[in-house]
Amino acid sequence: MVIEASGKVIGTVGYYWEHCGSNWLEAGIIIYDPDYWNGGYGTEALTLWVDYLFSSLPLARVGITTWSGNKRMMKAAEKIGMQLEGRMRKCRIVNGAYYDSIRMGVLREEWEKRTSDK
């Protein structure tokens, strides 16, 4: 699916199965246009996407995997209630520098509680 702002496609959302048999998937978002970074679009897209995934699939959790240099993604995930679940140290190289791989996630019951409290 695409992320749209003011009639313009600015990114996409998606997911991939880590293990389909246990309903384990990882979600993702990409905002292509830097003009739309830091404007709340990623947080809104991730919120809507996670809500859609929980409402349409029999998932116990939804997670994301990113790298430790992607502060915006980690902040968006934290804002919507995801918790740090794992850190694999120095396993990603970006522009010649090592970064950690970061896994964050939210459980269905946490998501439902958070959305019912609003």
N, C-alpha and C positions, 0 to 999 in steps of 0.2 A: 504494500500500500504506500501511497505517497503522502508527504507532509506538504500542505499548501498554506500559503499566507498571502493575502491580498490578491488572490487569483493566480499566484505564481507557485510552481512546484519548487520547494526549497530543500527537499530531502525525501527519505524513505524510512519505513519501519519494516522489520522482518523478524524471522526466528529460524532456528535450526534445531533439529533433534539431537540431543546428546545421547539419549537412549529412549526410543519410541515405546518400547515395551513397558517401561516404568513411567511413561508420561513426563519425561525429563527434557525440558527444552530451555534454550537460551534465547532471549529476545535481544533486539538491537535496533538502534536508530542511527541515522546519518543525516546531518544537515550540511548540504553541499556548499551553500553560500555563506561565507564568513560574515556578511552583513546581518545575518540572522542569528549569529552566535550571541550568547549572553542576553537574549531578549525574552527568555522563558519559553521559547518555542519547543526546545528539546524536552523540558520538564513536562509541558503540556502533552506533547506527542507520546512520551513514555507513559504518562498516566493513562491516557486514552488507550494505548496499545496494551498495557498490562491488564487494564479492566476488560478489554475485548478478549484477550487470551483466556482469562479466568472465566469469563461468561460463556465462552464457546467451546472450551476444551476441559476435560476432566483432570486438571493439573493440581498437584499438591503445592507446587511452588513455581515461581517464575524467576529466572536469574539473568544476569548479564555478565559478560566477561570483557574486560578492557585492559588497558595498560596503565601503569601508575603515572604516566605523563598526561593522561587524559583527565585532567581535573574537572572539566565541565561535565563529563559523563558520570564521574563518581559523585559529584554534587547533585546532579539531577536524580540519580538513583537514590541517594540518601534522602533527598527532599520528599520522594514519594514513598518512603518507608522501607527501602531495601537496606539490608545490613551486610557488612563485610563478612563473608563466609570463608574466604581463602585468599592467600597471597603466596604466589610462587616467586621466589626472589630471583632477580637477574636472569630471566628467561626470554626476554624480548629485547631485540636490538632495534633502535630507532635513531637514524642519523648517526650511527656509530657508537651510540651510548646504550648501556644496559638499563632496562627498566623491569619492574616486577609485573607479573600478570595478576590482575585483581578480579576476584569473583565476588559478586554481591547478589543477594536474592531476597525475596519476600514470600512468605508462606500464605496459602489461601486464607487461613483463619486470621492472620495479621492484616491482610488486605481487606477482608470483609469487615473486620472491626474498625479499621481506619476509615473506610468509606461510609460505614453506618454511623460513626461518630460525628460526621459533618452535617 
